[in-house]
Amino acid sequence: MINVAVIGFGKLGLLHAGTVSGLAGSRLAVAVDSNKTLLNALKAKMEGTRIYTRHEPLLKDGGIDAAFIATPTGTHVDIALDCVEQGIPIFIEKPLALSGEQARPLVEALEKRPVANMVGYMGRYLDTFAKAKVIVDSGVLGPLEMLRCSMYIGQLFKAGKGWRYDKGVSGGGVLITQNSHVIDKLVWMFGDVDWVSGQTNSLYSTEVEDHAHVFFAFRNGLRGFMDASWSERHYRTPTIAIHVQGRNGTLDVDDDSVRLFLDAKSDAYAEGWSEWRKPDLYRSVPFDIGGPQYTLQAEEFLTAVRGGPNPASDVRSAYAVQCVIDAAYMSAERNGAPIRIAEVMA
C-alpha cells in the first residue's frame, strides 16, 4: 500500500486525492492545506487521514511514500525540494514553476538524488493525442514541414480574481497556465525547440496576458505557430487542435478525433484518409474521476514509485517546456524578437 500525501487541496488536489483513494494499492494518508475550514471538513469525512496546515511538519513526522503537490505555481519548487531531500517521490501539478530559473535547482537536486518524479501534463494521456504521437513517431508523414495549433476557451471576459491572475504567484496568464499543455504536447510530439518569436495581449487582465501568439522553430526543421486565448467567445471548455503537414501527408488531432491523410500508403496506414474518433481509441481504466487521463497519469506515477520506470512527463521534460515558455515571454517583451531556447537555459 502506497501512502500518499496531497499538498494543496484546490480543485486538482481534490481530484488527485480522489484518484489515489480509488486505485487499488494506494491511499490518501495525509492532506495538507492552509485552509483550516477545508481541513476540518476533510477530517470529519476521512477518518485515519492525517491533517496538516504546512508540509514541513508532515515531512518531519514521515510515514508517506509519495507526495502530490497541487499548490500555487510559485510554491512548487520549494516544496518539491524538501520532499526530494527526504527521498520522497514527487508529482507536481503543471506548470512546473514560475520560470526555468526557479525550476533549475530542482532539476539539479534530482540529478544528485534521483526519486520518482512526474509533472501533471495529463494531456499526453488523452487517447487522441496518444494516437497522434504514435503516428508522428512512425515517420509515415515524411519530413515535417509546417505546423499550426491552437488552444481556446471562453473563460475570462472581465478582470479575474485569485492567484492565477497575480503574475508573482502564477508566473503569467494563459500562456503558462492552460497553454503550457499545448507546448508540452508540441515538445513531446516534435522534439526540442530551437527558437521562438512571441506576442502577448492583455484584454481584461492587468498583470497577465489573456492572449498569446507564438512562432516555433524546431531543431528538426519543422516550423509553425500556436495561438491561445482564454477569452475566446463560444468555447465552453478548453479546445486544443494541432495540424502538422509532412512531405507525405497531413495529420489533424484534437480532443475528439485524429485525421490522417497520406499521399502514399505505409505498412500501418492506408493511402488517403484515415480517421479515429475518441470512442474508437478509448482505454479502459479501473477508476475515473475527472477523466481517464488522470487515472492513467496517476497509475504511471505510482508504478514508478513502486520501482518501475520514471514517467516520460518528468521534471526534466517539464523544465524544457518551462524554458520554451520563458523564451516566448522574453520575445514578447522585445516585440517578437526571436529568442533561442539555449539562451534561456544558459
C-alpha positions as CSV (number, residue, x, y, z in Angstrom):
1,M,0.0,0.0,0.0
2,I,1.4,3.4,-1.1
3,N,0.6,6.1,1.5
4,V,0.1,9.4,-0.4
5,A,0.2,13.0,0.8
6,V,-1.7,15.6,-1.2
7,I,-0.3,19.0,-0.6
8,G,-2.8,21.7,-1.7
9,F,-6.5,20.9,-1.7
10,G,-7.8,23.1,-4.5
11,K,-9.7,21.6,-7.5
12,L,-6.8,19.5,-8.7
13,G,-5.7,18.5,-5.2
14,L,-9.1,17.1,-4.6
15,L,-9.0,15.3,-7.9
16,H,-5.7,13.7,-7.2
17,A,-6.9,12.7,-3.7
18,G,-9.9,11.0,-5.1
19,T,-7.9,9.2,-7.7
20,V,-5.3,7.7,-5.4
21,S,-8.0,6.7,-3.0
22,G,-9.9,5.0,-5.8
23,L,-7.0,3.0,-7.1
24,A,-6.0,-0.3,-5.6
25,G,-2.8,-0.3,-3.7
26,S,-2.8,3.4,-2.8
27,R,-4.5,5.6,-0.2
28,L,-4.7,9.2,0.8
29,A,-2.8,9.2,4.1
30,V,-2.2,12.9,4.5
31,A,-3.9,16.1,3.5
32,V,-2.1,19.5,3.6
33,D,-3.7,22.9,3.1
34,S,-3.6,26.3,4.7
35,N,-7.5,26.5,4.7
36,K,-8.4,25.2,8.2
37,T,-12.1,25.1,7.4
38,L,-11.5,22.8,4.5
39,L,-9.2,20.6,6.6
40,N,-11.8,20.3,9.3
41,A,-14.3,19.1,6.7
42,L,-11.9,16.6,5.4
43,K,-11.0,15.3,8.9
44,A,-14.7,14.8,9.6
45,K,-15.2,12.8,6.4
46,M,-11.9,10.9,6.2
47,E,-11.1,9.1,9.4
48,G,-7.5,8.0,9.5
49,T,-6.2,10.7,7.2
50,R,-3.6,12.9,8.9
51,I,-4.1,16.7,8.6
52,Y,-1.5,19.5,8.4
53,T,-1.6,23.1,7.5
54,R,2.1,23.1,6.3
55,H,4.2,20.5,4.6
56,E,7.3,20.8,6.9
57,P,5.8,19.1,9.9
58,L,4.5,16.3,7.7
59,L,8.0,15.6,6.3
60,K,9.4,15.7,9.9
61,D,6.8,13.1,11.0
62,G,7.3,10.9,7.9
63,G,5.1,7.9,7.1
64,I,4.4,8.8,3.4
65,D,5.6,7.1,0.2
66,A,4.8,9.8,-2.3
67,A,3.6,13.4,-2.5
68,F,1.2,15.1,-4.9
69,I,2.0,18.9,-5.0
70,A,-1.0,20.9,-6.1
71,T,-0.3,24.3,-4.6
72,P,0.0,27.6,-6.4
73,T,2.8,27.5,-9.1
74,G,5.3,29.7,-7.3
75,T,5.4,27.3,-4.3
76,H,6.0,24.1,-6.3
77,V,9.8,24.0,-6.3
78,D,10.4,24.7,-2.6
79,I,8.0,22.0,-1.5
80,A,9.4,19.6,-4.1
81,L,13.0,20.3,-2.9
82,D,12.1,19.5,0.7
83,C,10.5,16.2,-0.5
84,V,13.5,15.2,-2.6
85,E,15.8,15.9,0.3
86,Q,13.8,13.3,2.3
87,G,13.8,10.8,-0.7
88,I,10.1,11.1,-1.3
89,P,8.8,10.7,-4.9
90,I,7.0,13.8,-6.2
91,F,4.1,14.5,-8.5
92,I,3.9,18.2,-9.3
93,E,0.9,19.9,-11.0
94,K,1.8,21.9,-14.1
95,P,3.3,24.3,-14.8
96,L,6.5,23.2,-13.0
97,A,7.5,26.7,-11.8
98,L,7.3,30.4,-12.3
99,S,10.3,30.1,-14.6
100,G,13.1,27.9,-15.7
101,E,15.5,29.7,-13.4
102,Q,13.3,28.9,-10.4
103,A,13.0,25.3,-11.5
104,R,16.7,24.7,-12.2
105,P,17.6,23.8,-8.5
106,L,15.0,21.1,-8.6
107,V,16.5,19.6,-11.8
108,E,19.9,19.6,-10.2
109,A,18.6,18.1,-6.9
110,L,17.0,15.2,-8.8
111,E,20.3,14.6,-10.6
112,K,22.1,14.2,-7.3
113,R,19.3,12.3,-5.5
114,P,17.0,10.6,-8.1
115,V,13.5,9.8,-6.9
116,A,10.4,9.0,-9.0
117,N,9.1,12.3,-10.3
118,M,6.3,13.5,-12.6
119,V,4.7,16.8,-13.7
120,G,1.0,16.8,-14.4
121,Y,0.8,17.2,-18.2
122,M,-2.2,14.9,-18.4
123,G,-2.9,15.9,-22.0
124,R,-0.3,13.2,-23.0
125,Y,-2.8,10.6,-21.8
126,L,-5.7,11.8,-23.9
127,D,-6.5,9.0,-26.3
128,T,-6.5,11.1,-29.5
129,F,-3.2,12.8,-28.7
130,A,-1.6,9.5,-27.7
131,K,-2.6,8.1,-31.1
132,A,-1.2,11.2,-32.9
133,K,2.1,10.7,-31.1
134,V,2.3,7.1,-32.4
135,I,1.6,8.3,-35.9
136,V,4.3,11.1,-35.8
137,D,6.8,8.7,-34.3
138,S,6.2,6.2,-37.1
139,G,7.6,8.7,-39.6
140,V,4.8,8.0,-42.0
141,L,4.3,11.7,-42.7
142,G,7.8,12.0,-44.1
143,P,9.9,15.1,-43.3
144,L,7.8,17.5,-41.3
145,E,7.3,20.9,-42.9
146,M,4.5,23.1,-41.3
147,L,2.6,23.3,-38.0
148,R,-0.3,25.2,-36.7
149,C,-2.1,24.7,-33.4
150,S,-4.5,26.5,-31.0
151,M,-5.9,26.4,-27.5
152,Y,-9.2,28.4,-26.9
153,I,-11.6,28.7,-24.1
154,G,-14.3,31.2,-23.2
155,Q,-13.4,31.8,-19.6
156,L,-12.4,35.3,-18.9
157,F,-14.4,38.4,-20.0
158,K,-13.7,40.6,-17.0
159,A,-10.9,41.0,-14.6
160,G,-10.2,37.7,-12.9
161,K,-9.8,37.1,-9.2
162,G,-7.4,34.8,-7.4
163,W,-3.7,33.8,-7.6
164,R,-3.8,32.8,-11.3
165,Y,-4.1,36.5,-12.2
166,D,-1.2,37.5,-10.0
167,K,1.9,37.2,-12.1
168,G,4.2,36.9,-9.0
169,V,2.3,33.8,-7.9
170,S,1.3,32.2,-11.2
171,G,4.1,33.3,-13.5
172,G,1.8,34.7,-16.1
173,G,-1.6,34.2,-17.8
174,V,-2.9,31.9,-20.5
175,L,0.5,31.0,-22.0
176,I,2.0,29.5,-18.8
177,T,-1.2,28.1,-17.3
178,Q,-3.6,26.4,-19.6
179,N,-1.5,26.7,-22.8
180,S,1.5,25.0,-21.2
181,H,-0.4,21.8,-22.0
182,V,-0.1,22.7,-25.7
183,I,3.6,23.5,-25.5
184,D,4.2,20.2,-23.7
185,K,2.4,18.3,-26.4
186,L,4.5,20.1,-29.1
187,V,7.8,19.2,-27.4
188,W,6.6,15.7,-26.7
189,M,5.5,15.1,-30.3
190,F,8.0,17.0,-32.4
191,G,11.2,17.3,-30.2
192,D,13.3,20.2,-29.0
193,V,12.5,23.8,-30.0
194,D,15.4,25.9,-31.3
195,W,13.9,29.4,-31.1
196,V,10.5,31.2,-30.7
197,S,9.0,34.5,-31.5
198,G,6.1,35.6,-29.3
199,Q,3.4,38.2,-28.9
200,T,1.0,38.6,-26.0
201,N,-2.0,40.8,-25.3
202,S,-3.9,41.6,-22.1
203,L,-7.6,42.0,-22.9
204,Y,-9.1,42.0,-19.4
205,S,-6.3,41.3,-17.0
206,T,-3.9,43.9,-15.6
207,E,-0.9,41.7,-14.7
208,V,-1.1,38.7,-17.0
209,E,-1.8,38.0,-20.7
210,D,-5.2,36.8,-22.0
211,H,-4.0,36.0,-25.5
212,A,-0.7,34.7,-26.9
213,H,0.7,34.0,-30.3
214,V,4.0,32.2,-30.7
215,F,6.0,31.1,-33.7
216,F,8.1,27.9,-33.2
217,A,11.3,26.8,-35.0
218,F,12.1,23.2,-34.0
219,R,15.5,21.7,-34.3
220,N,14.2,19.1,-36.8
221,G,13.4,21.8,-39.3
222,L,9.6,22.0,-38.5
223,R,8.2,25.5,-38.4
224,G,4.8,26.8,-37.3
225,F,2.7,28.8,-34.9
226,M,0.4,28.5,-31.9
227,D,-2.5,30.8,-31.0
228,A,-4.0,30.7,-27.5
229,S,-6.7,32.6,-25.6
230,W,-8.9,32.1,-22.5
231,S,-11.0,35.0,-23.7
232,E,-12.3,33.4,-26.9
233,R,-16.0,33.6,-27.4
234,H,-18.2,30.4,-27.9
235,Y,-15.7,27.9,-26.4
236,R,-17.3,26.4,-23.2
237,T,-14.4,24.0,-22.5
238,P,-10.6,24.2,-23.4
239,T,-10.3,23.1,-27.0
240,I,-6.9,22.1,-28.3
241,A,-6.2,21.4,-32.0
242,I,-2.9,20.6,-33.8
243,H,-2.3,20.4,-37.5
244,V,1.0,19.2,-39.0
245,Q,2.0,18.8,-42.6
246,G,4.7,16.5,-43.8
247,R,6.1,15.6,-47.2
248,N,3.8,12.6,-47.4
249,G,0.6,13.9,-45.9
250,T,-1.1,15.7,-43.0
251,L,-2.3,15.0,-39.5
252,D,-5.0,16.7,-37.6
253,V,-5.7,16.0,-33.9
254,D,-8.0,17.5,-31.3
255,D,-9.7,16.2,-28.1
256,D,-12.3,14.3,-30.2
257,S,-10.6,12.9,-33.3
258,V,-7.5,12.1,-35.3
259,R,-7.5,12.5,-39.1
260,L,-4.6,11.3,-41.2
261,F,-4.1,11.9,-45.0
262,L,-1.3,10.1,-46.8
263,D,-0.1,10.5,-50.4
264,A,1.4,7.1,-50.3
265,K,0.4,4.2,-48.0
266,S,2.7,2.6,-45.4
267,D,2.7,-0.8,-43.7
268,A,0.5,0.5,-41.0
269,Y,-1.7,3.2,-42.7
270,A,-3.6,3.4,-45.9
271,E,-3.3,5.9,-48.7
272,G,-5.8,8.7,-48.5
273,W,-7.9,9.5,-45.4
274,S,-7.9,7.6,-42.2
275,E,-9.9,8.7,-39.1
276,W,-10.2,7.7,-35.5
277,R,-12.8,9.0,-33.1
278,K,-12.4,9.3,-29.4
279,P,-14.6,6.3,-28.6
280,D,-12.6,4.2,-31.0
281,L,-9.4,4.8,-29.1
282,Y,-10.8,4.6,-25.5
283,R,-8.5,2.8,-23.0
284,S,-10.4,1.3,-20.0
285,V,-9.4,2.4,-16.5
286,P,-10.3,0.9,-13.2
287,F,-11.5,4.2,-11.7
288,D,-12.4,7.5,-13.4
289,I,-12.8,10.9,-11.7
290,G,-12.3,13.9,-13.9
291,G,-11.4,11.8,-17.0
292,P,-9.5,8.6,-17.7
293,Q,-6.4,10.7,-18.5
294,Y,-6.0,11.5,-14.8
295,T,-6.2,7.8,-13.8
296,L,-3.7,6.8,-16.5
297,Q,-1.3,9.5,-15.3
298,A,-1.6,8.5,-11.6
299,E,-1.1,4.8,-12.5
300,E,2.1,5.6,-14.3
301,F,3.4,7.7,-11.4
302,L,2.5,5.1,-8.8
303,T,4.2,2.4,-10.9
304,A,7.4,4.5,-10.8
305,V,7.0,4.9,-7.0
306,R,6.9,1.1,-6.8
307,G,10.2,0.9,-8.7
308,G,9.1,1.0,-12.3
309,P,10.4,3.3,-15.0
310,N,10.2,7.0,-14.4
311,P,7.4,8.7,-16.4
312,A,8.4,10.5,-19.6
313,S,6.5,13.5,-18.3
314,D,9.1,14.2,-15.7
315,V,10.7,17.3,-14.1
316,R,13.4,17.3,-16.8
317,S,10.9,17.4,-19.7
318,A,8.8,20.0,-17.8
319,Y,11.9,22.1,-17.4
320,A,12.4,22.1,-21.2
321,V,8.7,23.2,-21.6
322,Q,9.3,25.9,-19.0
323,C,12.2,27.3,-20.9
324,V,10.2,27.5,-24.1
325,I,7.5,29.5,-22.2
326,D,10.2,31.8,-20.8
327,A,11.6,32.4,-24.2
328,A,8.1,33.3,-25.6
329,Y,7.6,35.8,-22.8
330,M,11.1,37.2,-23.3
331,S,10.4,37.6,-27.1
332,A,7.1,39.3,-26.4
333,E,8.8,41.8,-24.2
334,R,11.2,42.5,-27.1
335,N,8.3,42.9,-29.6
336,G,8.6,39.5,-31.1
337,A,12.4,39.3,-31.5
338,P,13.5,35.6,-31.9
339,I,14.8,34.1,-28.7
340,R,16.8,30.8,-28.7
341,I,15.9,28.3,-26.0
342,A,19.6,27.7,-25.3
343,E,19.8,31.4,-24.3
344,V,17.2,30.8,-21.7
345,M,18.8,27.6,-20.4
346,A,22.3,29.1,-20.1
